[in-house]
Amino acid sequence: MKFFILALSMLLPLLMNAEAVRKPYHERGLWDDYSDAPKQIHRQLQRARARAYPYDKIPEGARAKAIDQRNTSLHKMKKFKSSLLGEQTQWRQKGPGNIGGRVRGIAIHPSNPDIVWIAAASGGIWKTTNAGITWSSKFDFQNTSSFGSIAVDPNNPDILFAGTGEGAGTAVPSGTGMYKSSDGGETWKLSGLTGVRSFNKTFIHPENSDLILAGGWGGQSGVYRSTDGGDSWERLNRYSVTDMSIHKYNENEFIIGVDGGALITKDRGETFQEILAPSLNNVSGDPIGRVSIQYAPSNFNKIYALVDAGTERDGVVYYSDNKGAMWNRASMNVDIFGPNNQGFYDNVIAVHPSDENIVLVGGVPMARSENGLQFYEDTGGMHVDQQCISFSSSHPGIVYVGNDGGVYKSTNSGQSYTKVSNGLEITQFYGFSTQQKNTNGMSGG
């Protein structure tokens, strides 16, 4: 008996460690084993561990509390405020203005596709009024610069919602909640949901502007619903939501992609039915990771899903003609997730507003289908690592794509693209240095 207990005590830590390795990255602690993780995760771990030490996580709301403490201190020293600020070094933007950076969300004005808002992974919110020729920053003085989604009201483009936190398989809890603008993105106020780690998708329903849906990922994940224009929120489930698509003519119906499959609701989120999972509805029995899923806006019976699937984490597109009751597998003539199997990170799909057969998918490269059955790689020289795709509802041939290199625009439904990121100063630097003998010499990457 003593031998059995001794053996069990030696084996238990090994079993616990193996269990930690099997967990999705966002469910592991900062100090768990990440030996199976790709280099992108290790970069984020290095950053997070330095800020969390000696604890297992960065305290929730730590940045917001620090900003409040700063503001309180300035208020107490009000009579010295002007002299204190006068002594501060004046900072100037030095660029780069021609590189761009990771864009996680795009919202296009409902009637003017030249007006676009983008949500950057670590650069705040930016707006263009001339189709990307110039950009202006719209979120400089809040308590975060990290975003995962943005949405504009189809009925009133002065109203926008933006979800903070980059839900891309990283280990950094950077979200500070959901923000709302009532003046076209010029100013923003916190709407709530400060405990949600990140938001992968946000929608304002075209049939009811008071109905807001948001997909949370990571800490306090789940589908969140507001029925009063963002004044209050209700958590509908606890899934790690990787994508979402709404039925624009039916407030009660929407679909969500999650880590491991996809679900549909037909009662405004009160209940969810699984429609995509291993060995379900003609889906392969292979393991499933992150799922991106979208309705065809011209035919809401048709659904497309880009799936991180199999033991090799290959990219697979499934399509359904009956809302997920049965799936078929499209032909992928492209290694969409690349040699490093980045489906957990680069994974997005979009369907043309008026042609259900034109489908764009993004992983490491972009790929396109004109019949919904075969996908071929885009060879137009776009930056790698696609993050978001948005078609214009008023001009369906216009589509904007956000990736790790900024924003690209197409005027022919994704057949060719032009980079429109000049002045979009959101490049993410992991390291930076200055030259000792040249005050204007700087380098970073």
VENNOR-V694630 format. One record per residue. OMEGA is omega in whole degrees, -180 to 180 (999 if undefined). Layout:
# VENNOR-V694630
[[OMEGA] [OMEGA]]
This chain:
# VENNOR-V694630
[[180] [179] [-180] [-180] [179] [180] [180] [-180] [178] [-177] [-174] [178] [178] [178] [180] [180] [178] [179] [179] [-180] [-178] [-179] [170] [-175] [-175] [178] [-179] [173] [-177] [-174] [175] [-180] [178] [-177] [179] [-174] [177] [-173] [179] [180] [-178] [175] [-179] [178] [-180] [180] [-176] [-178] [179] [-178] [-176] [-174] [8] [-176] [-178] [178] [175] [-178] [-179] [178] [-175] [-179] [180] [179] [179] [178] [177] [179] [177] [-179] [178] [180] [179] [179] [180] [-180] [-173] [-177] [178] [-170] [-176] [-180] [179] [-179] [180] [-179] [-176] [174] [178] [-176] [177] [177] [-179] [178] [1] [180] [-177] [-176] [-173] [-179] [-172] [178] [-174] [179] [179] [175] [-178] [177] [-173] [-180] [-178] [-175] [174] [179] [-174] [172] [176] [177] [-176] [-179] [179] [-179] [178] [-179] [-180] [-177] [171] [175] [-179] [174] [173] [176] [175] [-180] [175] [-178] [-176] [-177] [-173] [-167] [176] [-172] [173] [171] [-176] [-178] [178] [-178] [176] [-179] [177] [180] [180] [-178] [-179] [-174] [172] [-178] [175] [171] [180] [180] [-176] [178] [-179] [180] [-175] [176] [-180] [-176] [-176] [-179] [-169] [-177] [175] [175] [179] [-179] [-179] [173] [178] [-178] [176] [177] [180] [177] [-175] [174] [178] [179] [-180] [177] [-176] [-179] [-179] [-175] [-179] [180] [179] [-179] [177] [179] [166] [-170] [-178] [179] [-176] [-175] [177] [-179] [179] [177] [-179] [179] [-179] [-178] [180] [180] [-177] [-178] [177] [174] [178] [-177] [171] [178] [-179] [176] [177] [178] [177] [-175] [178] [178] [-174] [177] [-176] [177] [170] [-171] [179] [179] [-179] [176] [-176] [170] [-169] [177] [-176] [-178] [-172] [-171] [169] [-179] [178] [167] [-180] [172] [178] [180] [-180] [-178] [177] [171] [177] [179] [175] [174] [178] [176] [179] [178] [179] [180] [179] [180] [178] [177] [179] [174] [177] [175] [179] [178] [180] [176] [-179] [174] [-178] [-179] [168] [-173] [-178] [167] [164] [-174] [179] [180] [-173] [168] [-175] [-180] [173] [178] [172] [-169] [170] [-165] [173] [180] [178] [178] [178] [175] [-178] [173] [172] [174] [180] [177] [-177] [175] [174] [177] [176] [-176] [172] [-177] [177] [179] [-180] [178] [-177] [173] [-167] [-178] [172] [-176] [179] [175] [-172] [180] [177] [-170] [178] [-173] [-177] [179] [179] [-178] [-180] [-176] [-175] [178] [-174] [-178] [178] [-174] [176] [175] [-180] [171] [169] [170] [168] [174] [-173] [173] [176] [179] [-180] [-175] [180] [-180] [-180] [-177] [172] [-178] [-175] [176] [177] [173] [-179] [175] [-178] [-174] [-178] [-180] [-179] [173] [172] [179] [-178] [179] [-168] [179] [-179] [179] [176] [179] [175] [177] [-177] [178] [178] [-174] [175] [-178] [173] [175] [-179] [174] [174] [177] [176] [-175] [172] [178] [-178] [-173] [-180] [-178] [178] [-169] [-175] [-178] [179] [178] [173] [179] [-176] [179] [175] [179] [-176] [-176] [180] [-174] [179] [-179] [-180] [176] [180] [179] [999]]
